[in-house]
């Protein structure tokens, strides 16, 4: 009998390492070798661990640099993501603990009184007695079916996914801050333009009012001039309101109350950064949100193995030993020794279909995670294509709009000269000035939109690139 028992135990040990988790393969997703909106691209190996660096430094703005550094230290959304990452690491530690034996010490020192009517009580047994036990215990679960190892694998994948979530949130906040900052500086440029326009319109309105008093022009021209001046002032107030809201949004991003936050207005002209056209389409795999989605598929895959292991017995090796006596004196003596050793097995024979339902849930979660991964990849490609298209077409639009600015300025000068000589009415000047202001504002707005599109493209590519990466891709063309 003893020989058979040891043989059975040896067989169980030799089967250790078995795992019921399906062999993991990342979900298949459509891949491309070139972005449609940017010409030929070089294929390359995944680079999700490549350094991103301070990608916003391409704009060379000290104020933006200082604000971006505050995101990782003061933004509450990022702090919450960091706490979730720490929690995921803690859960992984809990799972790993099951891989090791459990050791414990138990002490039970009691004073007891037994009932006079206790069944089978002997006549000479005392009413009051002590019962003291001190023992150590050892327990270890044989992970024959991979339940513990798959739990650890799932926990590790979740930690990696949480870390990627943290990186994705940081990148998102950084891009949002840079986008808002470009909008703020765009409003500063528009405010300068509108302030200059208001001053020019005010001088013209004063001149027309004097000419009206002299009987040179009609009241129609004075009212038209006054309306033009009021409209310019209204546009200036609208820009001031939009700038204030944008400044408040930036304050929240850097973790500062809006009431205590101010960015001095500066009419800065930024150059649209040149994204290296040699960047491969597969660089999109650097995106942390894609990496997080893939890790969750891996975690769901391991969870299937955990669910399958529940159909097999849980086998545990245990041992305990110590001393037991009816009083502390003489407790730690040889006759008071107690011990036990041997394996135990637990198998649930009927649970009303609970384990099958749990396995179905695990498989469904894997399917859901796989679908989420594919959707994330498709969305990433769309975002890159969208912003490449925006940069391309907004660049063409900006070139045309800048030409419109030059032509409108020339028309404005000519109409003012003709009006000063009495060759035309103020209506022609009014039309020329209104058109000039409109196209100038449109040109400034296009500059801001192009800058914001470049920021969104950097975000879509996973947060920028190093100088070495850009140079390598350009040299390979």
JOZI-V572638 format. One line per field, one symbol per residue. ss: DSSP state (a for helix, b for strand, c for the rest). phi: phi as a letter, one per 40 degrees, with the letter a starting at -180 (. if undefined). psi: psi as a letter, one per 40 degrees, with the letter a starting at -180 (. if undefined). Layout:
ss = ???
phi = ???
psi = ???
This chain:
ss = caaaaaaaaaaaaaccccccccccccccccccccccccccccccccccccccccaaaaaccaaaaaaaaaaaaacaaaaaaaaaaaaaaaaaaaaaaccccbbbbbbbbbbbbccccccccccccccbbbbbbbbbbbbbbbccccaaaaaaaaaaaaaaaaaaaaaaaaaaaaaaaaaaaaaaaaaaaaaaaaaaaaaaaaaaaaaaaaaaacccccaaaaaaaaaaaaaaaaaaaaaaaaaaaaaaaaaaaccccaaaccccccccccccccccccccaaaaaacaaaaaaaaaaaaaaaaaaaaaaccccbbbbbbbbbbbbccccccccaaabbbbbbbbbbcccccccaaaaaaaaaaaaaaaaaaaaaaaaaaaaaaaaaaaaaaaaaaaaaaaaaaaaaaaaaaaaaaaaaaacccccaaaaaaaaaaaaaaaaaaaaaaaaaaaaaaaaaaaccccccaaaaaaaaacc
phi = .ccccccccccccccchcbcccdcbddcbcbbbacccagcbccacdbcccccgccccccfbcccdcccccccbbcccccccccccccccccccccccccbcbbabbbbbbbbbcccbcdgcccccccbacbbbbabbbaaccccbgccccccccccccccccccdccccccccccccccccccccccccccccccccdccccccccccccccccgcbcccccccccccccccccccccccccccccccccdcccgbddcbbabccacccccccccdccdccccccccccccccccccccccccccccccccbccbbcbaaaibaacacdgccbdcccbaaaicbbbbccabggccccccccccccccccccccccccccccccccdcccccccccccccccccccccccccccccccccccgcbccdccdccccccccccccccccdccccccccccdccchhgacccccccccccc
psi = ddddddddddddddeiehhehihhhiihihiieihdeeaiihiiiifeeihdagdeeeefhddddddddededehddddddddddddddddddddddeeiihiihhhhhihihiidehhfhidehidhiihhhhiiihihhhgdeedddddddddddddddddddddddddddddddddddddddddddddddddddddddddddddddddddeediidddddddddddddddddddddddddddddddddddefhhddehhhhhhghhihhihhheehideedeehddddddddddddddddddddddeeiihhhhiiiiaihieidhedfideeiiiiiiiihhhhdhefedddddddddddddddddddddddddddddddddddddddddddddddddddddddddddddddddddeediieddddddddddddddddddddddddddddddddddeefaiiddddddddde.
